[in-house]
Amino acid sequence: MVYLENEYLKIGVASLGAELSSIINKENDKEMLWQADPKFWARHAPVLFPFVGSVINKEYRYRGKTYTMTSHGFARDMEFELLDKKEDRVSYLLRSNEETKKIYPFDFELIISHVLLKKSVKVIWEVKNPSKTDPLYYSIGGHPAFTCPINGEESRNGYKIKFDRDKLSYLLILPETREIDYENPRELKLDKGYLEIKEGLFDEDALVFDDNQIETISLCTPQGEAYVTLNCKGFKSFGLWSKPSSKASYICLEPWLGRCDNKGFTGELPDKYGINMAEADSSNIHEYEIIIH
């Protein structure tokens, strides 16, 4: 674990998955990230790469060949190399190898950086395509789980999620096949931009938002006071998720570039919903910011 610290925050980043594993708000000595109790969910803030969510039947196709891929890809379960550490930044590197190419036939370099600002953490992903000839197709996403409730209450019920608009549409994941039921969007009704967390909110799994609907989102106390905000402009999709039990003391705010397959999708990887491409011998940079109040 590598730690970074300033006057306001102390963060920890693990080499396994280059996963942000702790954000301590030094002003009140509170841990802002879920601490991976395996009873409810044994992760903190995994990075999802080279897929976000599931592919139908755990299979996808590229250039006429079928490959197998587990949910959320493999990067979150791999050891990264420490690339650079400064007072306010740590960067880790993952490269493709012969094992990854058996299930994901691309050369890649993934650099994950966490930058500590005053009262925020910037998460930066650089996806490099070292191939001189072939494009690199990928999805990538964040999955940070934030402590909720934050003030010692028994349950998160009554806490609120603040959106930057008054009405949203969302999609659900079909439980048996893990496809997105994209033909049946639902309306999320908000009260002046707030959604109250209630029993049953996650009974049908994650709420999936497409079309760049989520650019700023906050977790708030029952009084409506934000204690963590995510800025994620430029992310086409977004997931809102937790285990259904109100005793699961976290909420995941998930900015995604890519997601599960649309229901019935049988095409090749370049045609997958939300897929990203890095041209040969080039790189793409994506970032979002976690603000602690």
N, C-alpha and C positions, 0 to 999 in steps of 0.2 A: 504494500500500500504506500502510495506517495501522498504526502499531505502538503497543502498550501494554506497560508494563513495571512490575514491582514487584520486591521483594527476591528472589522465587523463580522467576518466570517472565517470559518476553518472548514476546508473540504478535504475529503480523502478519495483517491482514485486508485482502483485496483488494476493490476496487470492482466488479470483474467477478464477478458472481454473489454478491457479499457473502461471499466464500469465505474461511474460516479457512485460512491458508496456511502457518503456522509456529507451533509451540509449542516454545520453547527452555526446557529445564530448566536454570536457571542454576546449580544446585548441582553439576551434573556436565557442563554445557555440551553436552548432547545434544539433538538435534532429535527431537521426539516424533512429528511428522507426516511422512508419506511426502512426498518432494519431487518428485513428478510426473514421474519418468523416463518419457518416452513409449514406451520399449521395452516397458514393462509396463502403465502406466496414467498418463495425462497430467493427473491431477487430484489435489487434496489432500483437500478435504472439501466437495464441492458440496452445495448445498441443492436438494432435489428438489421442484419446484412448477411447475404445479398438479397434476401427476401423479407418482406413484411407480411406477417400473417401466414396463411396456409395456401398451398396450391392444391387443386382438386385431385383427390386420390394420392396425395403426396408426390405427384408427378408433374413435370413440365417438359416442353419440347423446344429444341433448338437445332436448326439445320437438319431436320428430319430424324434426329435422335431423341430418345426419351431419357430423362434423368429423374432421380428421386431426390426430394428435398423435404426436410422436416420443417415444422412451423418456425417462422422467424429466422431461418437460416442458421449458419454455424458460427458466426463471429463472436457471439456472446459467450460461447463455451471454449474459446481458444485463448491461449496465452499470447499477449502482445509483447513486442520488444519496446523497452523504454528508449525513446528516440531523443528526447530533449527535456530538461527540467530547468526552469528558471524560477525566480521568486514568485512570480504571478502566473506561471503557465507550466503545464506538463503535457507532453505529446507522446503517444504510443503508436506503434506501427505494426500492421499485420500484412504479410505478403501471401500471395497464392503459393501453393506447393503441389506436389504430386497428388496428395490426398484430396485437397480441395478440388483439384481439376477433374477428379473422378466423378464428382457430383455437380460441379459448376465449372464448365470448360473455358474459363477465362483467366488470363493473367491480370492481376490487380495488385495495387497497394492501397491500403486503407489507413490513413493517418487520423487519429482521433485526438483532439486537443481540448483541454479544459482550461479556460482563462479566468482567473479570479480578478474581478473588478471590485469597486467599493462594496456594494451590497448586492452583487449579482455574479452569476457564473455564466460565461459564454461557452457553449458547446459547439465545436467546429469539426466538421467531417470533411476531409479531402479524399476524394476517390480518384486514384490515378490509374490510367490505362497505359501500361508500358509497351503494349503491342505496337509495332510499326505499321501494321496492316489492317487489323480487325477492330471493330467497335466493341465496347464493353457495355453490356446491358445489366442493370441492377436496380434494386429497390433499397432504400435505407430509411430507418425510422428510429425515433427515441421512444423510451418506455419508462420515464421516471415516475416513481411512486412516492407521493408526498404524504407526510403524516397528517391524518385526519381522523379524530379530532386532535387539536394541537394544545388545548388547555386543560387536559386531564379529565374530560367528560367520559362517561361510560361508553357512549355511542357517538358515531359521526352524524346520526340523524339530526336534522335541524341545521347542520352546516349548509353552506351555499356555494354554488359555482357561478361566477360572474362572467358573462359573455359580452362582447362588444357590439351586440345587436339584440333586437327584441324577439326575433323569431328565427328558427333554424329548422332544417330538415335533416333527418338522419336515416341510416340504413342499418339493418341487422345482419348478423352472420348466421346462416342456417346451421343448426347444431350438428346434424349428422354428416354433412359433406364439407363444412367450413367454407362454403361459397358465400358471396355477398348477394343478398336478395335485392339487387339493384332496381328491380321493377316495382318495388313496393316501398317507396320512401314514406317516412312518418314525420309528422310535424312535432317539434319540441316546443311546447308552450312555456314561455318565460314570463316572469313578473318583473318588469322594468329591467330586463337583462339578467335576472337572477333565476337559477334553478335550485330549488331546495332539495337536499339529499334526503330521500325517504326510503323506507323499507321497500324492496322490490325494484329499485331503479335499475339494478344490474341482473335481474332474474333471467333476462334473455341475452346475457353476455354483453359485449361492448356495444356502445353507440358509436357508429362510424359516420363521420361528416366528410363529404366530398366538396369539390368546387371551391376550394380556398375559403370556406366559410369561417374558419377559425384563424384569426391573426393574433389576438390577445385574449387570454383566459386567466381567471384568478380563482384560487381557493379562498373562501371567506368564512369567518366565524358566523354563528347564528345571527349576529347583529349586522352582518353585511360588510365587515371590515376585512379587506384583503390581507393575507399574510404571506402568500406566494403568488407570483404572476409569471406566466409563460408568454414570451413574445416569439411568435413563430411565423411571421409573414413569409409567404412564398411556398408554404407547404400545402400541396393540393388536398391532402387528406389528413384526418385527425381522428384519434381514438380516445374515447372516454370509458374507463374500465376500472373495475375492482371485483374481487370475489363478492358474491351477493350478500354474505353475512354482514350485518351491521357491526359485528365484533372485529371485522377486518379493518384495522385502523389506518387505512390509506386510500387514496384516490390516485389513479394513474392519468396523467395528462400527456398524450402521446402524439407528437407531430410526426407525420408520415409523408414520405415520398414513395408512394406505392402502397398496395394493400392486398388483401385476399383476392383471389380470382372472382370475376363476375360469374353469377350462376350460369352454368352450361358452357363456360369458355373452353374451347378445344384448340385454340390457335397456338402459334409459336410465341416464344418469349418476347420478341420485339413488338407483338401486338397486345401484350398483357396490359390491363388497366394501370395507368400511373407509372409505367416503366420509365426509367431514366437511361440515357446513353452518354458515355464518354467516348469521344472520337479517338481514333488511334493516336497514340503518343500525345495525350492531353489529359487534363484533370478537371474535375468539377468540385466546387466548394459549396457546402451547405452549412447553415448555422442557425441556432436558436439561443435564447437567453432566458435564464431562470433568475427572477428578481425576488429577493427576500425583503419583506416589509417590517 
